[in-house]
Amino acid sequence: MENILESLRQFWSFTGFANSNWQYLVMIGIGLVFVALGIVKKWEPMLLVPIGFGMIVGNIPVLMGLQVSLYEQNSVLNILYQGVRQGWYPPLIFLGIGAMTDFSALISQPRLILIGAAAQVGIFGAYLLAMAMGFLPNEAGAIGIIGGADGPTAIFLSSKLAPELMGAIAVCAYSYMALVPVIQKPIMLLLTTEKERKIRMAKPRVVSQKEKIIFPIVGFICTAFIVPSGLPLLGMLFFGNLLKESGVTKRLANTASNALIDVVTMLIGLTVGASTQANVFLSTRSIKIFCLGLISFVIATACGVLFVKFMNLFCKEGHKINPLIGNAGVSAVPDSARVSEGVGLETDPENHLLMHAMAPNVAGVIGSAVAAGILLGFLK
């Protein structure tokens, strides 16, 4: 009988009930909220559902030594997490993004690349604020990149500069990517007048296939020579686009833009969520990171809109830019461009801005990778 009771006591000591505390339950609750938002509200379900479920997985209390925890060396979850920890997943995501992206809007209206550059001010603004709040320079750089609204870039940079903050930074970046419509719309309405929101832009010119093929090659060479430290992200982004536009590698482009990016998105979401274990994630520093991330995102959106208004001071009538596309300078493709389209249609049901907003949107993807390269170059 004693042996049976001892076995039962030993079994109980290994259960999650015996090892649980309120912090784990809080994180599981947050994970359930993420899953609910993805399924019920349909807010970026491709991101929130894997991350939310990953939070639940990572916060099931287990005893160390069982080789199942994400933070136990050589466990299955730990091996999958190395793609995040070592920065393998983000370049693969960028490969898929490049294979999905049409750069025609940017090629036909090259002046709009300046909007994507202006939106990156949020990154460096948050960097300075983080420094003022007591974060180390490398930590501040990793936190600032959240303003680009680019989860893979945030993971890549934090894996190099501040791996101990990666969980909070990654969850923060993906959360704000999912909340793009909620955060950006009020800022856009606040900073623009009804007259400005009704500005109609000329239809972009048709871009030739030759231009589409040349762009990723020339774009990569120019950006890589300026910021060599951004090579993994920039190289994969432009390589993916070349696969798409060359016309002779359709199978590779389809694999990169469908199966590959879907698999990596699942793995990156699940493992990033699982990395938010209560004893690691719940801290004052995490709260500061979320606040700084929001400030960074707000600054980036506002700078994009205000920069368009500044550009319009030098544009003739008939060539002015609708400032509603300024929000699309962040890297959340194509969600921020859809916000531009939606807010524009609310003001003028016949004024479609999506084709124009895609130009600063894809410029923002390039801009966030360049900004990450700059930060990595002088902080690593």
C-alpha positions as CSV (number, residue, x, y, z in Angstrom):
1,M,0.0,0.0,0.0
2,E,2.8,2.4,0.9
3,N,4.4,1.7,-2.5
4,I,1.2,2.6,-4.2
5,L,0.8,5.9,-2.3
6,E,4.4,6.8,-2.9
7,S,3.9,6.2,-6.6
8,L,0.8,8.3,-6.6
9,R,2.7,11.1,-4.7
10,Q,5.5,10.9,-7.2
11,F,3.1,11.0,-10.1
12,W,1.4,14.1,-8.6
13,S,4.7,15.9,-8.2
14,F,5.2,15.6,-12.0
15,T,1.8,17.1,-12.9
16,G,1.1,20.6,-14.0
17,F,-1.3,21.1,-11.1
18,A,1.5,20.5,-8.5
19,N,3.9,22.8,-10.2
20,S,1.5,25.6,-11.2
21,N,1.2,29.1,-9.8
22,W,-0.8,32.2,-10.7
23,Q,1.8,33.6,-13.1
24,Y,1.4,30.5,-15.4
25,L,-2.4,30.8,-15.3
26,V,-2.1,34.5,-16.3
27,M,0.0,33.7,-19.3
28,I,-2.3,30.8,-20.3
29,G,-5.2,33.3,-20.1
30,I,-3.3,35.8,-22.3
31,G,-2.7,32.9,-24.8
32,L,-6.4,32.1,-24.8
33,V,-7.2,35.8,-25.5
34,F,-4.8,35.8,-28.5
35,V,-6.4,32.6,-29.9
36,A,-9.9,34.1,-29.4
37,L,-8.9,37.4,-31.2
38,G,-7.5,35.4,-34.1
39,I,-10.6,33.2,-34.4
40,V,-13.5,35.4,-33.4
41,K,-12.2,38.9,-34.5
42,K,-10.1,37.5,-37.3
43,W,-7.2,39.8,-36.3
44,E,-4.2,38.3,-38.1
45,P,-5.2,34.7,-37.3
46,M,-2.1,33.4,-39.1
47,L,-0.1,35.1,-36.4
48,L,-2.2,35.3,-33.3
49,V,-3.5,31.7,-33.3
50,P,0.0,30.1,-33.4
51,I,1.4,32.6,-30.9
52,G,-1.5,32.3,-28.6
53,F,-1.4,28.5,-28.6
54,G,2.3,28.6,-28.2
55,M,1.8,30.7,-25.0
56,I,-0.4,27.9,-23.7
57,V,2.2,25.3,-24.6
58,G,5.0,27.2,-23.0
59,N,3.1,27.8,-19.8
60,I,2.1,24.3,-18.9
61,P,4.2,23.9,-15.7
62,V,6.7,21.0,-16.1
63,L,9.6,19.9,-13.9
64,M,13.1,20.5,-15.4
65,G,14.8,17.3,-16.4
66,L,12.0,15.8,-18.4
67,Q,13.5,17.1,-21.7
68,V,10.2,18.7,-22.9
69,S,10.5,22.4,-21.9
70,L,11.5,24.9,-24.5
71,Y,14.4,26.1,-22.3
72,E,15.8,22.6,-21.8
73,Q,18.8,21.9,-24.0
74,N,18.1,19.4,-26.9
75,S,14.3,19.1,-26.1
76,V,12.1,19.0,-29.3
77,L,10.8,22.5,-28.5
78,N,14.3,23.8,-27.8
79,I,15.5,22.5,-31.2
80,L,12.6,24.2,-33.0
81,Y,13.3,27.4,-31.0
82,Q,16.8,27.5,-32.4
83,G,15.3,28.9,-35.6
84,V,14.2,31.9,-33.6
85,R,17.2,32.0,-31.3
86,Q,19.8,31.8,-34.0
87,G,17.8,33.9,-36.5
88,W,17.2,31.2,-39.1
89,Y,13.4,31.7,-39.6
90,P,13.3,35.5,-40.4
91,P,15.3,35.3,-43.6
92,L,13.1,32.4,-44.8
93,I,10.0,34.6,-44.0
94,F,11.6,37.4,-46.1
95,L,12.2,34.9,-49.0
96,G,8.4,34.2,-49.0
97,I,7.5,37.9,-48.7
98,G,9.7,38.7,-51.7
99,A,8.1,35.9,-53.7
100,M,4.6,37.2,-52.9
101,T,5.3,41.0,-53.4
102,D,4.7,43.0,-56.5
103,F,7.1,46.0,-56.5
104,S,5.3,47.6,-59.5
105,A,3.7,50.3,-57.5
106,L,7.1,51.4,-56.1
107,I,8.9,51.1,-59.4
108,S,6.2,53.3,-61.1
109,Q,6.3,55.9,-58.3
110,P,9.8,56.0,-56.9
111,R,9.2,59.2,-55.0
112,L,7.0,57.2,-52.6
113,I,10.0,55.3,-51.3
114,L,10.7,58.4,-49.2
115,I,7.5,57.7,-47.2
116,G,8.8,54.3,-46.3
117,A,12.1,55.9,-45.2
118,A,10.3,58.5,-43.1
119,A,8.3,55.9,-41.2
120,Q,11.5,54.4,-39.9
121,V,11.9,57.4,-37.7
122,G,9.7,55.6,-35.2
123,I,12.5,52.9,-34.8
124,F,15.2,55.4,-33.9
125,G,12.8,57.5,-31.7
126,A,12.0,54.4,-29.7
127,Y,15.7,53.6,-29.5
128,L,16.4,56.9,-27.9
129,L,13.4,56.6,-25.5
130,A,14.6,53.1,-24.5
131,M,18.0,54.4,-23.7
132,A,16.5,57.1,-21.6
133,M,14.5,54.5,-19.7
134,G,17.7,52.6,-18.7
135,F,18.0,49.9,-21.3
136,L,21.4,49.1,-22.6
137,P,22.2,50.3,-26.2
138,N,21.9,46.9,-27.7
139,E,18.6,46.2,-25.9
140,A,17.3,49.7,-27.0
141,G,18.1,48.9,-30.6
142,A,16.2,45.6,-30.5
143,I,13.2,47.2,-28.8
144,G,13.2,50.2,-31.3
145,I,12.8,47.9,-34.4
146,I,9.2,47.1,-33.1
147,G,8.2,50.4,-34.7
148,G,8.7,48.9,-38.1
149,A,5.8,46.6,-37.5
150,D,7.8,43.7,-38.9
151,G,7.9,40.6,-36.7
152,P,10.6,38.7,-38.6
153,T,12.9,41.7,-38.5
154,A,12.3,42.2,-34.8
155,I,13.2,38.6,-34.1
156,F,16.3,38.7,-36.3
157,L,17.6,41.8,-34.7
158,S,16.8,40.8,-31.1
159,S,18.4,37.4,-31.6
160,K,21.6,39.2,-32.4
161,L,21.4,42.1,-29.9
162,A,19.3,41.1,-27.0
163,P,18.3,37.4,-27.0
164,E,17.2,37.6,-23.4
165,L,14.4,40.0,-24.5
166,M,13.4,38.2,-27.6
167,G,10.2,36.7,-26.3
168,A,8.8,40.0,-25.2
169,I,10.0,41.8,-28.3
170,A,8.6,39.2,-30.7
171,V,5.2,39.0,-29.0
172,C,5.0,42.8,-28.9
173,A,5.9,43.2,-32.6
174,Y,3.4,40.6,-33.8
175,S,0.7,41.9,-31.5
176,Y,1.0,45.4,-32.9
177,M,1.1,44.0,-36.5
178,A,-2.3,42.4,-35.7
179,L,-3.6,45.6,-34.3
180,V,-2.6,47.8,-37.3
181,P,-6.2,48.8,-38.1
182,V,-7.0,49.7,-34.5
183,I,-3.9,51.8,-33.9
184,Q,-3.4,53.5,-37.2
185,K,-6.8,54.7,-38.1
186,P,-7.3,57.2,-35.3
187,I,-3.8,58.7,-35.9
188,M,-4.6,59.1,-39.6
189,L,-7.9,60.9,-38.9
190,L,-6.3,63.1,-36.3
191,L,-3.4,64.3,-38.6
192,T,-5.4,64.9,-41.8
193,T,-8.3,67.1,-42.9
194,E,-11.2,66.0,-44.9
195,K,-9.9,67.9,-47.9
196,E,-6.6,66.1,-47.7
197,R,-8.3,62.7,-47.4
198,K,-10.1,63.4,-50.6
199,I,-7.0,64.0,-52.7
200,R,-7.1,61.8,-55.8
201,M,-3.8,60.5,-57.2
202,A,-3.0,59.8,-60.8
203,K,-3.1,56.2,-61.9
204,P,0.4,54.7,-61.7
205,R,2.1,53.9,-65.0
206,V,2.4,50.4,-66.3
207,V,5.7,48.8,-65.4
208,S,7.4,46.5,-67.9
209,Q,8.6,43.0,-67.1
210,K,12.2,44.0,-67.8
211,E,11.9,46.7,-65.0
212,K,10.5,44.1,-62.6
213,I,13.4,41.8,-63.3
214,I,16.0,44.4,-63.0
215,F,14.6,46.0,-59.8
216,P,15.4,43.2,-57.3
217,I,19.0,42.9,-58.7
218,V,19.8,46.6,-58.6
219,G,17.8,47.1,-55.4
220,F,19.8,44.4,-53.6
221,I,23.2,45.6,-54.8
222,C,22.4,49.2,-53.7
223,T,21.0,48.4,-50.3
224,A,23.5,45.7,-49.5
225,F,26.5,47.9,-50.3
226,I,25.0,50.6,-48.0
227,V,24.1,48.2,-45.2
228,P,26.1,44.9,-45.5
229,S,24.9,43.8,-42.0
230,G,21.3,43.6,-43.4
231,L,22.5,41.0,-46.0
232,P,20.5,37.9,-44.7
233,L,17.1,39.8,-44.8
234,L,17.7,42.0,-47.9
235,G,19.3,39.1,-49.8
236,M,16.4,36.7,-49.2
237,L,13.8,39.5,-49.9
238,F,15.1,40.4,-53.3
239,F,16.0,36.8,-54.2
240,G,12.4,35.8,-53.5
241,N,11.2,38.7,-55.7
242,L,13.5,37.7,-58.5
243,L,12.2,34.1,-58.4
244,K,8.7,35.6,-58.9
245,E,9.5,38.1,-61.6
246,S,12.0,36.2,-63.7
247,G,9.2,34.0,-65.2
248,V,11.4,30.9,-65.3
249,T,11.3,29.8,-61.7
250,K,7.6,29.7,-61.0
251,R,7.8,26.4,-59.0
252,L,10.5,27.9,-56.7
253,A,8.5,31.1,-56.3
254,N,5.3,29.2,-55.6
255,T,7.1,27.0,-53.0
256,A,8.6,30.1,-51.3
257,S,5.3,32.1,-51.3
258,N,3.1,29.2,-50.1
259,A,4.4,26.0,-48.5
260,L,7.7,27.4,-47.2
261,I,6.4,30.6,-45.6
262,D,3.4,28.8,-44.2
263,V,5.6,26.2,-42.4
264,V,8.0,28.8,-41.1
265,T,5.1,31.0,-39.9
266,M,3.6,28.1,-37.9
267,L,7.0,27.3,-36.3
268,I,7.9,30.9,-35.6
269,G,4.5,31.6,-34.1
270,L,4.4,28.5,-31.9
271,T,8.0,28.8,-30.6
272,V,7.8,32.5,-30.0
273,G,4.6,32.0,-28.0
274,A,6.2,29.1,-26.1
275,S,9.1,31.3,-25.2
276,T,6.9,33.5,-23.0
277,Q,7.1,31.3,-19.9
278,A,5.7,33.1,-16.9
279,N,9.0,33.1,-14.9
280,V,10.8,34.7,-17.9
281,F,8.1,36.9,-19.4
282,L,6.2,38.5,-16.6
283,S,8.4,41.3,-15.5
284,T,8.5,45.1,-15.4
285,R,10.9,45.1,-18.4
286,S,8.3,43.3,-20.5
287,I,5.7,46.0,-19.7
288,K,8.2,48.7,-20.6
289,I,8.9,46.9,-23.9
290,F,5.2,46.8,-24.8
291,C,4.9,50.6,-23.9
292,L,7.9,51.5,-26.0
293,G,6.8,49.3,-28.9
294,L,3.4,51.1,-29.0
295,I,5.1,54.5,-28.8
296,S,7.5,53.4,-31.6
297,F,4.6,52.3,-33.8
298,V,2.6,55.5,-33.2
299,I,5.7,57.6,-34.1
300,A,6.3,55.6,-37.3
301,T,2.7,56.0,-38.4
302,A,2.6,59.8,-37.6
303,C,5.9,60.4,-39.3
304,G,4.7,58.7,-42.5
305,V,1.5,60.8,-42.6
306,L,3.2,64.1,-41.7
307,F,6.0,63.5,-44.2
308,V,3.4,63.2,-47.0
309,K,2.0,66.5,-45.9
310,F,5.5,68.0,-46.1
311,M,6.1,66.6,-49.5
312,N,2.8,68.1,-50.7
313,L,4.2,71.6,-50.0
314,F,6.5,71.1,-53.0
315,C,4.0,69.3,-55.3
316,K,2.0,71.0,-57.9
317,E,-1.8,70.7,-58.1
318,G,-2.7,67.4,-59.7
319,H,0.5,65.8,-58.4
320,K,-0.2,65.9,-54.7
321,I,-0.1,62.7,-52.6
322,N,-3.0,61.7,-50.4
323,P,-1.5,61.7,-46.8
324,L,-3.6,58.7,-45.9
325,I,-1.0,56.5,-47.6
326,G,1.6,57.8,-45.2
327,N,0.6,55.1,-42.6
328,A,1.6,52.4,-45.1
329,G,5.3,53.4,-44.7
330,V,5.5,50.8,-41.9
331,S,6.4,47.2,-42.8
332,A,3.1,45.5,-42.1
333,V,2.3,44.3,-45.7
334,P,-0.4,44.5,-46.9
335,D,-2.4,45.3,-43.8
336,S,-1.4,49.0,-43.4
337,A,-2.1,49.5,-47.2
338,R,-5.5,48.1,-46.6
339,V,-6.1,50.6,-43.8
340,S,-5.2,53.4,-46.2
341,E,-7.7,52.1,-48.7
342,G,-10.4,51.7,-46.0
343,V,-10.1,55.1,-44.5
344,G,-9.9,56.7,-48.0
345,L,-13.1,55.0,-49.0
346,E,-14.9,56.1,-45.9
347,T,-14.2,59.7,-47.0
348,D,-14.7,59.3,-50.7
349,P,-16.3,55.9,-51.8
350,E,-14.7,56.3,-55.3
351,N,-11.2,57.1,-54.2
352,H,-9.2,53.9,-54.2
353,L,-5.7,54.2,-52.6
354,L,-4.6,50.6,-52.3
355,M,-2.5,50.6,-55.5
356,H,-0.7,53.8,-54.3
357,A,-0.4,52.7,-50.7
358,M,1.4,49.5,-51.7
359,A,4.4,51.6,-52.8
360,P,5.3,53.0,-49.4
361,N,4.3,49.6,-47.9
362,V,6.9,47.6,-49.8
363,A,9.3,50.4,-49.3
364,G,8.7,50.0,-45.5
365,V,9.7,46.3,-45.8
366,I,13.0,47.3,-47.4
367,G,13.3,50.2,-44.9
368,S,12.9,48.1,-41.8
369,A,15.5,45.6,-43.1
370,V,17.9,48.5,-43.8
371,A,17.2,50.0,-40.3
372,A,17.9,46.6,-38.7
373,G,21.2,46.5,-40.6
374,I,22.1,49.9,-39.4
375,L,21.4,49.1,-35.8
376,L,23.2,45.8,-36.1
377,G,26.2,47.4,-37.7
378,F,26.9,50.0,-34.9
379,L,25.5,48.1,-31.9
380,K,26.8,44.5,-32.4
